[in-house]
Amino acid sequence: MGRDEIPPGTLALLILRTLSRGPLHGYGIAEHIHRISDDVLAVEEGSLYPALQRMLVKGWLEASWATTPNNRRARYYRLTALGTRQLSFERDRFERVTGAIARVLQEA
């Protein structure tokens, strides 16, 4: 099965959930989402970094520079307390919307 686009409005949720496990750099975030989704979801750089920047501005994330295990400099992102609250909000909204869609699809 190939890679599918991430549905609109869910990228922030996926990033926040990924970072709830601990700090990661951008490539690590994209790889985690790809791996956990069984290679279905692909997060492209052109979507990931603007989303991370928006979340930094909103105060959901903090970032700092560090060296990766491969000895490269990378910006590591981590959740703030506000980001943890936003994750809960985003997850609740996603479950509400997907539940409503499921009900419409199941209608006879």
Helices and strands as residue ranges (DSSP letters): H 11-19, E 24-25, H 26-36, H 45-58, E 61-67, E 73-79, H 81-106
